[in-house]
Amino acid sequence: MPRRRLASPHRPPPRKSELSLHQVGLWALMALGLAFLSGGCKSEARQERGVMTVVPQLRASWVRNFNPFFESHSRWPAPAGVYEPLLIYNRITGNYVPWLAESWEFSADSRELTLKIRRGVHFSDGRELTGHDVVFTLELMRRFAALDQTSIWSHVERVSQAESLVHLHFKAPFNLPILALLERVPIVPAHIWSKIQDPVTFSNPEPIATGPYNRVLYFSPQLYELGRNPNYWQKGKPGLDKIRVPAIGSNEAQALALIHGEVDWGAAFLPSVERIFVAKDPEHHQYQFPSLEGTVMLYANTKRAPFQTSAVRKALSMAIDRAKLVRIAMQGYTRAADATGLSEQFAAWHDAKVLEEEGDWTQFDPETAARLLDQAGLKKGPDGLRRLPNGAPWRPELNVVVGWSDWIIAAQIIVRNLQALGVDVKLKSYDQGAWFQRLRLGDFDLSLSWSNGTATPWSFYQYQMSKDTLRPLGEPAERNWQRFESERADALLNAFAASGDADERFRISSELQREFVRHAPAIPLFPGPIWGEANTTRIEGFPTREAPYAPLAPYKAPGMLLVLTELRPRGTPPLPGTPGQAPSPEGSP
Amino acid sequence: MIYLLRRLGFYVVAWCVSLTLNFFIPRLAPGDPASALEAQFQGRLDPAAFEAMRVAFGLSDEPATVLFVKYLKNLARGDLGVSIAHFPAPVSEVIGQGLLWTLFLSGLALAISFSLGTLLGTVLGFFRGGRADAIVSSIFTLFGAFPYFWLAMILLYGGGFMTGLFPLRHAYSDGLRPSWSLEFAVDVLHHAFLPALAIVLASAGGWLITMRSSMMSVLGEDFILLARAKGLSQARVMLRYAAPSAILPSLTGFGMALGFILSGSLLTEVVFSYPGQGYLFFEAVKSLDYPLMQGLFLSITSSVLLANMAVDVGLVFFDPRLRK
């Protein structure tokens, strides 16, 4: 667009009426001049030192809400940054980093977990954090189930406390998976929250919290600012004075701001990131898109013919050209999934031997796929389209969400792959709500969706194969949408949850993978990437490709707390401690 | 007077109809808020917690008629309910914070677009058939054919990103705090320039065409001939004789146009991350946030109806034929 047209929004006036139009033009010019002047001053003022601009969520306006229990509805980083959890799972190293809990221990029979609460941690009103606050927080979640978003109380029977030791007593033996649930519990001060009538609808405008950035300095619909906690329990941290969070509504707008250098830490999906972002300033522009989200799956409704046979599901899987899918739909930002369905999130659990022994039906092999379908009685009719064994036409529909462009492209490739196999599949796009409703009620043939991506394969496979999660068609299921059940998987899952032995857990996890590969409850497509960009012109301390101490993505609570506590203005010395590891116990008085 | 009363009665009826539609139209969309809510969590919410949240968020399975009665009762008390997407903020608070910016932006754009379009239409209609007429009319018609958001994106890219002359987003600079100072006022205008320009470019053409054709029909009237015969100057004939009569259709259209401008402004706001109601609306629809949608519909329909009413009252002063 030529610049001139912008500077004069209307054309030169025609003859005669010169007088009035001239005046209008003059005024417009003056307004413009003023505007430019102000624009000039402003870009200088933005370079304040020790101030970081972050875009963690896409929202075009903010509503003041720092209730840390509602991660998706509260303002970033309420659950992990303003408030803090007991521990943090570091998705890059695979370690559980002690945070407000200094250490923990399971009883030998896995019936009890004892957490030692750190001393010398203070809330922003000066009161010290004690074991009582932890017990209170957990009890609060029991009384108000909406706060218990990971459903800790379906495993925990009661909580008790002795000084700084907090004990969780389980209903049945429960071990490692509890840590993944606990990392998402923000600890709130008992002396404040006990006075709150309804903590579910409490928007907590002035948080009293322990986190590194726990003061709300300014709040408006288009921007809010958080200030440094001067009494933070990790000595010498945090390194920044102020965090600025502008409201940006669209991915495009965020991309422009990132490329422009206005945002220090972002979470945008950027197409051709090397060319449009890194190349602008290779020294300072960084990104990391690790595949740490759950695997994106093609779910086949196992209660609908002919998807109840695992051979059919495997055949569909073999017909999909995942290399192309990843290259075109995902821009090569991830890899093709294998038949275990495990993403990088579970790298430490992945057992390649299972694939060797059971066969990997995610390899692109249309011929075998055709043979399997023929064997299942889904033979081609005279029109070249496959029919159901009873001769009726087979016209499955594949559901996707309107506007989720990467998934839509992936679905289009799948549709083409399956059509090449003679399956008369149609793409159906729905609004997010409608699409998810069909998924929950089991009202679909084939549907794209996500899968669980928490710390252990336990919840991942529970979502895929457990009878506990099974609901009949027509009844809303919050997981196991494909309605698959396996007695063996349930036994393995229970054994996994109860096991306190790392080797045994690995063995059980291998067996779970074997069960999944054997029965193909769902068709894994690709592990979902998480998006993170950093601009190190003003801020240092981000995880780099050489030293990826934690995921770069700013929106993954509580993992981003590991990064938040390491950031500092450029040119200042590194903060004490080892990034991504347990904080040094300097907090003690 | 009777005319005014009749119009008033009409607006009361129209408002009641819009209240009813506000309630039912969102519910015609496929899907349900519970599913949309859960989809937002992308599998990070446990089913038990979800059930509890459903209750907390007031997502009940009661029949629509029962809910409608509740809605009317609450409305009578001025209670618009609690937003789902922005839980637990009340709808009135969510709407309130965006409404002013939307009214400012669309009001500014409407004022500029109306005066610019009408002024150009007057001049071009008066000197119809000239080269200026051909060029200017066709340029504005061309821009009018573009969708708002597309123009907005082009302007954002050209004026904001490529040249850096204008900010890429928001209603004022991140470093500034709202105040009654010249600096802040200039900053707000600087930020409103591109979004307003997008709306003006897309909508001025309509005013121009209406005014131009209306001018042309008025120019054929006898009183214009008389004015010319009296030897009055061109400008006087145009501005004092032709324009006041020709502007009536445009004024009638003003109220109608407000609705279009508002909707266009909503899209433009999304592109420029302008903190108005536009993106709220977008999010509300996406997450099937019925209470927020109702509230937004209500505020928009009410403002359009109010503006129409104001125009109706205004017309009485402009058009003597209505004064009986």
Boltz contact constraints between the chains, C-beta under 6 A:
constraints:
  - contact:
      token1: [A, 1]
      token2: [B, 154]
      max_distance: 6.0
  - contact:
      token1: [A, 1]
      token2: [B, 158]
      max_distance: 6.0
  - contact:
      token1: [A, 3]
      token2: [B, 163]
      max_distance: 6.0
  - contact:
      token1: [A, 6]
      token2: [B, 159]
      max_distance: 6.0
  - contact:
      token1: [A, 9]
      token2: [B, 197]
      max_distance: 6.0
  - contact:
      token1: [A, 11]
      token2: [B, 136]
      max_distance: 6.0
  - contact:
      token1: [A, 14]
      token2: [B, 123]
      max_distance: 6.0
  - contact:
      token1: [A, 14]
      token2: [B, 132]
      max_distance: 6.0
  - contact:
      token1: [A, 16]
      token2: [B, 234]
      max_distance: 6.0
  - contact:
      token1: [A, 17]
      token2: [B, 123]
      max_distance: 6.0
  - contact:
      token1: [A, 34]
      token2: [B, 186]
      max_distance: 6.0
  - contact:
      token1: [A, 35]
      token2: [B, 189]
      max_distance: 6.0
  - contact:
      token1: [A, 35]
      token2: [B, 190]
      max_distance: 6.0
  - contact:
      token1: [A, 38]
      token2: [B, 186]
      max_distance: 6.0
  - contact:
      token1: [A, 38]
      token2: [B, 187]
      max_distance: 6.0
  - contact:
      token1: [A, 38]
      token2: [B, 190]
      max_distance: 6.0
  - contact:
      token1: [A, 39]
      token2: [B, 190]
      max_distance: 6.0
  - contact:
      token1: [A, 42]
      token2: [B, 173]
      max_distance: 6.0
  - contact:
      token1: [A, 45]
      token2: [B, 175]
      max_distance: 6.0
  - contact:
      token1: [A, 60]
      token2: [B, 273]
      max_distance: 6.0
  - contact:
      token1: [A, 60]
      token2: [B, 279]
      max_distance: 6.0
  - contact:
      token1: [A, 61]
      token2: [B, 98]
      max_distance: 6.0
  - contact:
      token1: [A, 61]
      token2: [B, 275]
      max_distance: 6.0
  - contact:
      token1: [A, 63]
      token2: [B, 86]
      max_distance: 6.0
  - contact:
      token1: [A, 63]
      token2: [B, 89]
      max_distance: 6.0
  - contact:
      token1: [A, 63]
      token2: [B, 94]
      max_distance: 6.0
  - contact:
      token1: [A, 72]
      token2: [B, 40]
      max_distance: 6.0
  - contact:
      token1: [A, 72]
      token2: [B, 41]
      max_distance: 6.0
  - contact:
      token1: [A, 73]
      token2: [B, 87]
      max_distance: 6.0
  - contact:
      token1: [A, 145]
      token2: [B, 52]
      max_distance: 6.0
  - contact:
      token1: [A, 146]
      token2: [B, 52]
      max_distance: 6.0
  - contact:
      token1: [A, 146]
      token2: [B, 53]
      max_distance: 6.0
  - contact:
      token1: [A, 146]
      token2: [B, 56]
      max_distance: 6.0
  - contact:
      token1: [A, 148]
      token2: [B, 49]
      max_distance: 6.0
  - contact:
      token1: [A, 149]
      token2: [B, 45]
      max_distance: 6.0
  - contact:
      token1: [A, 149]
      token2: [B, 49]
      max_distance: 6.0
  - contact:
      token1: [A, 150]
      token2: [B, 46]
      max_distance: 6.0
  - contact:
      token1: [A, 151]
      token2: [B, 46]
      max_distance: 6.0
  - contact:
      token1: [A, 151]
      token2: [B, 48]
      max_distance: 6.0
  - contact:
      token1: [A, 151]
      token2: [B, 49]
      max_distance: 6.0
  - contact:
      token1: [A, 154]
      token2: [B, 48]
      max_distance: 6.0
  - contact:
      token1: [A, 200]
      token2: [B, 56]
      max_distance: 6.0
  - contact:
      token1: [A, 201]
      token2: [B, 88]
      max_distance: 6.0
  - contact:
      token1: [A, 203]
      token2: [B, 88]
      max_distance: 6.0
  - contact:
      token1: [A, 221]
      token2: [B, 97]
      max_distance: 6.0
  - contact:
      token1: [A, 221]
      token2: [B, 275]
      max_distance: 6.0
  - contact:
      token1: [A, 222]
      token2: [B, 170]
      max_distance: 6.0
  - contact:
      token1: [A, 222]
      token2: [B, 275]
      max_distance: 6.0
  - contact:
      token1: [A, 223]
      token2: [B, 174]
      max_distance: 6.0
  - contact:
      token1: [A, 246]
      token2: [B, 174]
      max_distance: 6.0
  - contact:
      token1: [A, 248]
      token2: [B, 273]
      max_distance: 6.0
  - contact:
      token1: [A, 249]
      token2: [B, 270]
      max_distance: 6.0
  - contact:
      token1: [A, 249]
      token2: [B, 273]
      max_distance: 6.0
  - contact:
      token1: [A, 249]
      token2: [B, 279]
      max_distance: 6.0
  - contact:
      token1: [A, 253]
      token2: [B, 169]
      max_distance: 6.0
  - contact:
      token1: [A, 253]
      token2: [B, 273]
      max_distance: 6.0
  - contact:
      token1: [A, 256]
      token2: [B, 161]
      max_distance: 6.0
  - contact:
      token1: [A, 256]
      token2: [B, 168]
      max_distance: 6.0
  - contact:
      token1: [A, 257]
      token2: [B, 168]
      max_distance: 6.0
  - contact:
      token1: [A, 431]
      token2: [B, 31]
      max_distance: 6.0
  - contact:
      token1: [A, 432]
      token2: [B, 36]
      max_distance: 6.0
  - contact:
      token1: [A, 432]
      token2: [B, 39]
      max_distance: 6.0
  - contact:
      token1: [A, 433]
      token2: [B, 31]
      max_distance: 6.0
  - contact:
      token1: [A, 433]
      token2: [B, 35]
      max_distance: 6.0
  - contact:
      token1: [A, 433]
      token2: [B, 36]
      max_distance: 6.0
  - contact:
      token1: [A, 433]
      token2: [B, 288]
      max_distance: 6.0
  - contact:
      token1: [A, 434]
      token2: [B, 30]
      max_distance: 6.0
  - contact:
      token1: [A, 434]
      token2: [B, 31]
      max_distance: 6.0
  - contact:
      token1: [A, 436]
      token2: [B, 35]
      max_distance: 6.0
  - contact:
      token1: [A, 436]
      token2: [B, 39]
      max_distance: 6.0
  - contact:
      token1: [A, 437]
      token2: [B, 31]
      max_distance: 6.0
  - contact:
      token1: [A, 437]
      token2: [B, 32]
      max_distance: 6.0
  - contact:
      token1: [A, 437]
      token2: [B, 35]
      max_distance: 6.0
  - contact:
      token1: [A, 450]
      token2: [B, 42]
      max_distance: 6.0
  - contact:
      token1: [A, 450]
      token2: [B, 43]
      max_distance: 6.0
  - contact:
      token1: [A, 452]
      token2: [B, 43]
      max_distance: 6.0
  - contact:
      token1: [A, 478]
      token2: [B, 47]
      max_distance: 6.0
  - contact:
      token1: [A, 478]
      token2: [B, 50]
      max_distance: 6.0
